[in-house]
Amino acid sequence: MNHQELNPRNFKRISIINWLLSLPFFLLFSWPYLYLSNFAGIERFISFTGCIFFSAPFMITILHGHVTMALGEAHRHHYYDWLNEHTLTYGLFFHPVMMRTRFRLILLVISILLFLAGFIIKI
């Protein structure tokens, strides 16, 4: 692999692209939950909280895939190490646990439980 992919300028570019893609992906993955919760008559606060927990794992998965495609599976840990070194700038909302599948599944289960709780409260 060419070492141009592993320099800080490329890491900054990947980080900026991820920041720019995060809001559209968040909106793309949150509207089905919002639509279903409005259809079920769930309260707004529970609905919006569930949207956050529902869309975050899908958004994180897509952004993680973007990093993998840009750097390769063998070198993506260099990017995540770089984000840990720049916690107050590029890595502001990054934590290593976010890339774990277990964490993303927990967020998804929390959103489903919020939906069920809101549905039960409504009844």
C-alpha positions in Angstrom: 0.0 0.0 0.0 1.2 3.5 -0.8 2.0 5.5 2.3 0.2 8.6 1.0 -3.0 7.2 2.5 -1.4 7.2 6.0 -0.4 10.8 6.3 -2.2 13.4 8.4 -3.5 15.4 5.5 -5.4 12.3 4.2 -6.7 11.7 7.8 -8.0 15.3 7.9 -9.7 14.8 4.5 -11.4 11.6 5.7 -12.5 13.3 8.9 -14.0 16.3 7.1 -15.8 14.0 4.7 -17.2 12.0 7.6 -18.4 15.1 9.4 -20.1 16.3 6.2 -21.8 12.9 5.6 -22.9 12.4 9.2 -26.0 14.7 9.1 -27.4 13.4 5.8 -26.9 9.8 7.0 -28.5 10.7 10.3 -31.5 12.1 8.7 -31.7 9.3 6.1 -31.8 6.6 8.8 -33.9 8.5 11.4 -37.0 9.2 9.3 -38.4 5.6 9.2 -38.4 5.5 13.0 -40.0 8.9 13.3 -42.6 8.0 10.7 -43.5 4.7 12.5 -43.6 6.4 16.0 -45.8 9.1 14.7 -48.1 6.5 13.1 -48.2 4.6 16.4 -49.0 7.9 18.3 -45.9 7.8 20.5 -45.0 11.0 22.4 -42.6 13.4 20.7 -39.8 13.2 23.3 -39.7 9.4 23.2 -39.9 9.5 19.4 -37.0 11.9 18.9 -34.9 10.1 21.5 -35.6 6.8 19.8 -34.6 8.4 16.4 -31.2 9.3 17.8 -30.6 5.8 19.1 -32.0 4.2 16.0 -30.1 6.1 13.4 -26.7 6.4 15.1 -25.6 2.7 14.7 -26.4 2.8 11.0 -24.7 6.1 10.5 -21.6 4.9 12.4 -21.5 1.7 10.3 -21.6 3.6 7.0 -18.9 6.1 8.2 -16.8 3.2 9.5 -17.1 1.6 6.0 -16.0 4.8 4.4 -12.8 4.8 6.5 -12.3 1.1 5.6 -12.7 1.8 1.9 -10.3 4.8 2.1 -7.5 3.2 4.1 -8.1 -0.5 4.0 -8.9 -2.9 6.8 -5.3 -3.3 7.8 -4.7 0.4 8.2 -7.9 1.9 9.5 -6.6 1.6 13.1 -4.0 4.3 12.2 -6.9 6.7 11.5 -8.7 5.9 14.7 -5.4 6.3 16.7 -5.0 9.7 15.0 -8.6 10.7 16.0 -7.7 9.7 19.6 -4.7 12.0 19.5 -6.8 15.0 18.2 -9.7 14.7 20.6 -10.5 18.4 20.8 -10.6 19.0 17.0 -11.2 16.2 14.5 -11.9 13.5 17.0 -14.3 15.5 19.0 -17.2 13.0 19.1 -15.0 9.9 18.6 -14.5 7.1 21.1 -13.0 3.7 20.2 -16.0 1.8 21.6 -18.2 3.3 18.8 -16.6 1.0 16.2 -17.6 -2.1 18.1 -20.6 -4.1 16.7 -21.8 -4.8 20.2 -22.1 -1.0 21.0 -24.1 -0.4 17.8 -26.4 -3.3 18.5 -27.0 -2.0 22.0 -28.0 1.4 20.5 -30.4 -0.4 18.2 -32.0 -2.4 21.0 -32.4 0.7 23.1 -34.3 2.4 20.3 -36.6 -0.6 19.9 -37.2 -0.7 23.7 -38.0 3.0 23.6 -40.5 2.4 20.8 -42.1 -0.4 22.8 -42.2 1.7 26.0 -43.7 4.6 24.2 -46.3 2.4 22.6 -47.2 0.9 26.0 -47.4 4.3 27.6 -49.8 5.4 24.9 -52.1 2.5 25.6 
